[in-house]
């Protein structure tokens, strides 16, 4: 993945970051929702409800900042999407909020994978 502290390739945004965020959203909407519905134990129920709310808030913040990035680089991102991932595409300069959103998306995905694995 071509990422530095201040940049990301259009391909990596389109084919790595956004799909991972989508997978994380599915975890929150499906797995955590189902888990919450199954628990009878109040402390476990509260834990998973809190976890679900944390994920939802984090995802909302990530979307707001990624939307800004997608609008700023709409043409470059569209070109990367059109290449089917064969080309790295443009290198996108990130502002501090976009950088934070991308880092947060990666970390949230890792947490989601750990939850699904039962860790």
C-alpha positions in Angstrom: 0.0 0.0 0.0 1.4 3.4 -1.0 0.7 5.5 2.0 2.9 8.1 3.9 1.8 10.3 6.7 0.6 12.9 4.2 -0.5 11.0 1.1 -2.4 8.0 -0.2 -2.7 6.6 -3.7 -6.2 6.9 -5.3 -6.2 3.1 -5.9 -5.5 2.4 -2.2 -8.3 4.7 -1.2 -10.8 3.1 -3.6 -9.7 -0.6 -3.3 -8.5 -0.8 0.3 -9.7 1.9 2.6 -13.3 2.2 1.4 -13.9 -1.6 1.2 -12.5 -2.0 4.7 -14.8 0.7 6.0 -17.7 -1.0 4.3 -16.8 -4.3 5.9 -16.6 -2.6 9.3 -20.0 -1.1 8.8 -21.4 -4.5 8.0 -19.9 -5.9 11.2 -21.6 -3.1 13.3 -24.9 -3.5 11.5 -25.0 -7.3 11.4 -22.7 -9.0 13.9 -22.9 -6.6 16.8 -26.7 -6.1 16.3 -27.2 -9.9 16.4 -24.9 -10.3 19.3 -26.8 -7.7 21.3 -30.1 -9.4 20.5 -28.8 -12.7 21.8 -27.4 -11.6 25.2 -29.4 -12.0 28.3 -26.6 -11.0 30.6 -26.9 -7.2 31.3 -23.2 -6.5 31.6 -22.4 -8.3 28.3 -25.4 -6.6 26.7 -24.2 -3.2 27.9 -20.7 -3.9 26.7 -21.8 -4.7 23.2 -24.3 -1.8 23.0 -21.5 0.6 24.0 -19.1 -1.0 21.5 -21.8 -0.7 18.7 -22.3 3.0 19.6 -18.5 3.6 19.6 -18.2 2.0 16.2 -21.1 4.0 14.8 -19.7 7.3 16.0 -16.3 6.6 14.6 -17.7 5.5 11.3 -19.7 8.7 11.0 -16.6 10.8 11.7 -14.6 8.8 9.1 -17.3 9.2 6.5 -17.5 13.0 7.0 -13.7 13.4 6.4 -13.5 10.8 3.6 -16.4 12.6 1.8 -14.3 15.8 1.9 -11.4 13.9 0.4 -13.6 12.2 -2.3 -15.0 15.6 -3.3 -11.6 17.3 -3.5 -10.1 14.5 -5.7 -13.3 13.4 -7.5 -11.6 13.2 -11.0 -8.5 11.4 -9.7 -10.6 8.9 -7.8 -12.9 8.3 -10.7 -9.8 7.6 -12.9 -8.5 5.1 -10.3 -11.9 3.4 -10.2 -12.0 3.1 -13.9 -8.6 1.4 -14.1 -10.0 -1.6 -12.1 -7.2 -1.2 -9.6 -4.5 -1.9 -12.2 -2.9 1.5 -11.8 -1.9 3.3 -8.6 -3.5 6.5 -9.9 -2.8 9.9 -8.5 -1.2 10.5 -5.1 -3.6 12.4 -3.0 -2.4 14.9 -0.5 -4.2 14.5 2.8 -5.1 17.2 5.3 -4.9 16.4 9.0 -8.6 15.4 9.2 -8.4 13.1 6.2 -5.2 11.6 7.5 -6.9 10.9 10.9 -9.9 9.4 9.1 -7.8 7.0 7.1 -5.8 6.0 10.1 -9.0 5.6 12.1 -10.6 3.5 9.4 -7.6 1.1 9.4 -7.7 0.8 13.2 -11.4 0.3 13.3 -11.2 -2.4 10.7 -8.5 -4.2 12.7 -10.8 -4.0 15.8 -13.7 -5.4 13.8 -11.6 -8.3 12.6 -10.5 -9.0 16.2 -14.1 -9.0 17.4 -15.2 -11.3 14.6 -12.3 -13.6 15.5 -13.5 -13.6 19.1 -10.5 -11.7 20.5 
